[in-house]
Amino acid sequence: MTLTATDDLERTDEAFARNRLLATFSPETRALLEPFSSVVDFELGSVVHGSGDSVINSYFPFGPTMVSLRIELSDGRTIEVASIGHEGAVGGIVSCGHAPAFAQAEVMVPGPALRIPMPMLEQVKAGSGHIRNLFCRFSDYLLSQVMQSVACNAFHSIEARAARWLLTAQDRAGSRIELTQEALAGLLGAQRTTVNAVARTLQDEGLIASRRGMIQVVDRGGLERRACECYAAIESHFSGIIGTSGSGAADCNADCD
């Protein structure tokens, strides 16, 4: 994995403010974790963890960072089953520590993340009802992504799936998404020629602008109309079970026992 790390306090402040899980941590919980935390900068294509790797750190993306959880078949084909940006965390928090990873986590949009060693995160979780509840809710959200992906890949057109993915990427990375059409094809489990044709159609309709290594969302409303129901379903589920405070609809900021 290619990354650089820094203990810059200003960037740590940014991580706790901009990651939607970290933003719900109490000052006391943050104070326990900060001495062991560091900001890392992921490069495009960095592998956060491979399938079967023991997970020793959890990474909380912020900024434009977007990580893809991908399954590889024996013939070398891969497909994305879920993705994580500033709303979540990669590694460990859904498996109670050092359990081996099942999917490969690969950086699709480069950017920063806060790295926290799993032993410290487990220690804090053991003493905080809020953190335990928060991580359980995020696990439910991640599972809902996987289940929705199964339905989406089985029943929805490649055009609708591509529009859904671009909307999700825009939410996390902004309107200018550093992504090649070849990479998008791999995420969608489609042929590059098929995705090239889809991109041309969306561009001809004025929904996106595409050039080498970059896709820009031009007309979000139009892209939403092109997307399948899966985008709205996942966003609604996240808001319902996690919300702005990490406690779902209850919207409670205080740690609970």
N, C-alpha and C positions, 0 to 999 in steps of 0.2 A: 504494500500500500504506500503510495507516494503522498506525503503531507508534510507540512511544517507546523510546529507548535509554538505557542507563546503564552506567557502568564500575564499579559497586559490586562490590568484591572478594568480599563475602559471597555475592552472587548468582552470581558467576562460580564460586565454590567449589561452590555448589548445582548449577550446570549440570554441572560435571565429576563430581559425585557421582551425579546422578540420571539423566543421559542414559547409556544402556547402551553406546554407542560411546565417548563421552568418558571414561567410567569406566575403560576399558582403557588409556588413554594413560599412558605413563610420566611421572614428574615432569619429566624432561628435555624430553620432547615438549611437555608442558603449558607449561613455561617459555618455549619458543620461540613458542607461539601466544598466550599471555595478553596480551602488549602490544598485539596487533592485534585482540583479541576484545572484544565488548561484548554485554550482555544486551539483548534487545529484547522488548517486550510486544506480541503480536499481538492485534488486535481481531477479533471475529467477522466473517467475510466478507472479511478482508484477502486480497489476492492476492499471494502470495509471488513468483511469477513467472507470466507468461502464456505461452501456446503461442508458440514462436518467439523468445522473449526470450533475450538473451545472459545467461548465468548468471555473476554476478560475486561472489556470496557464497554460502556454505553455511550453513544454519541447523540447529542441533541442538536440537530441542524438549526441554523438561523440564517437570515439573509435569503439568497436565492437557492441555496443548496437543496438538491433533490436526489434521493437515493432510491434505486430500484431493487426490489426483491425479485430475484429471477430463479426459475427452475430450468435446469439443463437436462435434456434427455440423453439417452445413450448414444444417439446418432449425432449429437452435437447441437441440435436445435435448442433454442432457448425461448422463453416467453416470460413476460412480467406478470406476477400474480398480485403485487401490491407495490405502492410507492410511498415514500415518507419524506416530508419536508419540515417546515418550521412548526407544524402542528404536533410533531411526535418525536420519537427516539428510535435509534437503530441499535439493536443488540442487547440481549440480556433481560430487559425489563419485562418481557412477556414470558420468560422461561425460568424465572427465579434463579438467576445467577449463571453458573458456568456451563450449563447444558450445551451440547453441541448445536450449532446452527443447522437448520435444515436447508434453507435457501441461500443463494449467494447474494450479498448486498453490494451493489456496484453504483458508483457515483455517476449520475446522468447529467446533472447540472452542477458545475463546481461551485465551491463556496465554503464558508466556515461552519464549524460545529463545536460544541462544548464537549470535551471528553471527560468522563467521570469513571474511575475504576469501579468495577462491579462490587468488590467487597465493601467499599464505602457506601455505595448506593443501597446495597442489601441491609447494611447496618441502619441507615436512615429510615429505610422502609419498615424495618422491624419496630421502630419506635414511633412511627407516625401513621395514624389511621388514615389521614388525608392522602399520604403518598401511596399507601397500599390500595386504597380505593381508586385513586387516580390511575395507577398502573393497570389495575383490573379493567377499568373503563377503556383505557387505550388498547388493551389486548382485545377487548370486544370489538372496538372500532377496526383494528387491523384484521381480525377474522371476518368482519363484515365486508371489508374490501376484497378479501380472497374469495368469499362466497359470491359477491356481486361480479367479480371477474369471471368466474366459472360460467355464470348465466350470460354475461355479456359476450364472452368469446364464442359461446354456443349458438346464440340467437341473433346477435346484432351485426349489422353490416360493417365492413372495414371503414367506411366513411364515417359512420356514427361513432365507432370506437376511437378513430383518430381524433375526431372533434372532442370527444370526452377527455382523451389524454391531454390534448393541448389546453383545454380549460383548466384542468387540474394543474398542469405545469405553469400556466399563467398565474394562478392563485399563489404559487410558491415562489416563482422566479421572476415574475413581471412579464410584460408583453413581449420582450425580446428574449427568446429562448435559445440558448446555445446548444443546438442539436442538429445532427445531420439526418437526412432522410433515411440513410442506411441504419442509423441507430434507432430511429423510430420504427423501422420495419422489424428490427430485432425485438423491440419491446412488445410489438403487437403480434408477433409470431407470423408475419406475412412476408411475401417476397418483396424485394426492394422495388422491382418494376411496378408492383401493385401499389405500393405506398407512394411512389413517384407520381403515378396517375392520380391518386387521391389528392396529393398536394397540389397538382396542377389544377384540378377541379375546384378545390377550395380557394386557390389563388385567383382563378378566373371569376369566381363568384365574389371576389373582393373581401373574403373573410380573413385571409392570411397573406403575408408576403414572405417568400422563401428565397433565400440565396445560400450559397455554400456555407455550411456550418451554422446556420441561423434560421430560425422560423419566428416571424413576428405576427402576433395576433393583431389584426386591424379592426375587425368588426366582431366584438365579443357577443353581442346580441344575436347576430347571424349564426355564429358558431354554436351558441346555446341551442338555437332552433335545429341545427344540424346534428347535435349530439343526441345520444340515446338517453333513456331515463336514468341510467346508472350514475351519472355525475350528480344529479340532484338528490338521488337516494342516499348516496354516501355522505354528501355534505350535510343533509338533514340529520342523518344518524349521528354524525360527529357532534353537531350542535346539541342534539338531544341528550347524549350520554356524557359529554364532556363540557361543552359550552365555553364561556369565557373564563370561568374560574377553575375549571377542572372538576366540578361537582355536578355537571349536567344541569338539568332544569332547575335544580335547587339553588345553583349559583351562589354557593357559600365559600368564602375565602379562608375561613379559619380552619386550622388543623383540627381533626377530631380524633378521639381515642377509640 
